[in-house]
Structure formats: C-alpha cells, structure tokens
Amino acid sequence: MDAQKNLYDFSFTTLDGKTIPFSQFRGKKVLIVNTASRCGYTPQYADLQELHEARKDKLVIVGFPANNFGAQEPGTNDQIKEFCEKNYGVTFYMSRKVSVKGADMDPLFKWLTTASNPDFTGDIKWNFEKFLIDEKGQLIRRFRSGVKPDSKELLSAL
C-alpha cells in the first residue's frame, strides 16, 4: 500500500525550476491536467486559462506537459513556457515536463491513476486528461481528454 494518500504529500517543479509543495493549496480545489503543445486538444489551454481567471480564488490549475502520447510535447521546458504564454496567455501553474505513464511515470501520476474516485482508475489514455482534487487533497473526479474545462460536467464538479 502506498504511504502517500493525498495530494499534499507531493510537490512539483515549475517550468522556471521553482519547487512548489501542493500543501500550500490546502483549502482550495486543484485541477491537474496532463498537457501537450501539438495535440488536437491543445486549444483547451485557452479554456483552462479562462477557468483559472474566473475561479482562481477557489481553484488552482496545474498543467503537466508530457511527451507520452504521439510525441506531441517534444519541446524543452523553456519552449513549452514560451508556447503557452505566447499562444494562450497561460498564467496558471505549469510544471516542468514529466512522464505520465510507463516505467518513468512521475510519482504524482502513479497516485492519481490509482487513487479511488467515482469515475475510473487506470492509465491515462491521451493528453489533457483532468484530475480534480478537493480542498482536503483527495481525488474526487477524473475526466478524459474530451471533457473540456468549460463543460457542464466539469464545472458542476467545482
């Protein structure tokens, strides 16, 4: 049994190299999204940015660039940062590039893909899957790539 039982046991490193413990977001919901710059779902960056601007007092969004699906995130951390800012005006948190499946899977994603929730567990199938964490650090919802950030399904969970 994994000793890490909630989000606050983890931290992430931003594209700028700053380490941020998830525990600093206690009391807020957190939406974690595995992202990619060259994907059919990439325009969801705009929806995520709108959601961030509308709900930033109660919701923290963290994008995790990953090159696990169709080599759709080949860039360096600097290139990803520039792409997100230039094309989508991203101001929400962006992690350094990680792996979200396979032998080198980031520990956070090992927890996210196995943690109990009402939706489903198991491997991430594509870019832009979403994980919603409650104010106590527990995974409460999981959404596949096709569920847009501004969808009724996701918004009602917030």
N, C-alpha and C positions, 0 to 999 in steps of 0.2 A: 504494500500500500504506500502510495506517495505521501510523504510527510507534508508537502505543500498543498494546502487545502483551499487557499483563496488568493485572489489577485495581489493582495498586499505582501505576499511572500516574494514577489517578483519586482524587478526594475527593468528599465530599458535604456538604451543609449540613443540619443537623438542623432540626426544627420550631422549636427555640429560637433558630436562627440561628448555631449553632456549626459551624465547618468542621472536618471530620474526614477526614484522609487515610486511604485504605484500607490504606496501607503499615503503619499501626500494628497491623493484624491479621495480619501475617506469621506463619506457623506455625499458623494456625487456618483451618478451613474457614469460608466465608462463604456464606450463603443470602440472595440478593436476590429480593425479591418486589414486583411492582407491585400496589398495593392500592387499594381504594375503600371508602367507608363505606356506600354504598347499593346493594350488589351481592348477588346470591344467594350468592356465595362469601364475603361479609363475615364469617360465623361462623368462617372459617379463622383470623381474628385470635386466637381462643381457642386453637386448635391450635398456632399459631406461638408464642404465649406459653408454652404447656406445653413445647414443644420447646426454647425458649430457657432455661427454668428447668432442664430436665433435662440440657442439653448445653452450657451457657454457658462451661464451661471449655475446650471444644474447637471450638465453633461460634458464629459471630457472625451474627445475623439483622438485616437492614436492610430495612425496608418503605419503598417509594417510592410515595406517594399520586399518582395520576394521574387526570385527568378525561377521558381519551381514549375511553372506551367507555360509551356510553349516558348521558353526563353524570352518572355515578354517584359522582363526587367533586367536588361543587360548592363545598365549604366552603373557608374560609381555612385557613392553617396552624394558627392558634390553635384554630379549630373542630375541625379534624382531631385535634389533640393531645387536646383535651378529650373528644371522642367515643371515641378509642382507650383513654384512661385510665379513663373512667367506665364504658364498656360491656364492656371486655375486660381491664382491668388491665395494659395493654401497658407493659412496661418495656424491651423490646428497642429498638434504634435505629430511629427514624423520620426519614426525610429530609423536607425541605420538598417541597411539591408540585412535580412535574416533568411533562414530556410524554414519553411512551414510544413515540410514533410520529409520523410526519408531518414537515413541514419544520422544526418547532421541537423535534425529538427531542433529549433530553438526550444529550450525547456518550457517557456511560456505556452507555446503552441502544443506541446505534449500535454500540458494540463488542460488547455482549452478544448482539445479534441477528445478528451476522455472524461471531463467533468460532467456530472449529472446535470441535465437540463430537460425541460419539457419537449424539446424539439427533436434533436438527434445527436449522436456522438459519432466518432469515426473521422477518418481522414478528410482534410479539406480537398474539395474536388476541383476548384479553379480559383482564380484571382477574385478579390472583392467579396469573399465570404465575411460575414459580420458576427461578432460575439458581443452580446450586451451583458454587462456586469452591473449588479445592483449596488446600492450605497454601502453595503457591508462586504463587498468584494467577492460575491458569489455570482457564478454564471447563471443568468436567468433565461436568456433566449439566444438562439442561434439561427442565422439566416443564410441561405445560399446566395450565390452571386447575383442572381436575377432579381432579388428583393432590393429595390432602390432605397436609398436613405430617406427619401421623401414619401415612401409608400405608406398607405394607411396601416399596413401590418406592422411595420417598424415603429412608426410614430405612436401607435396605440400602446406599444410596449414601454414607451418612455414615460 
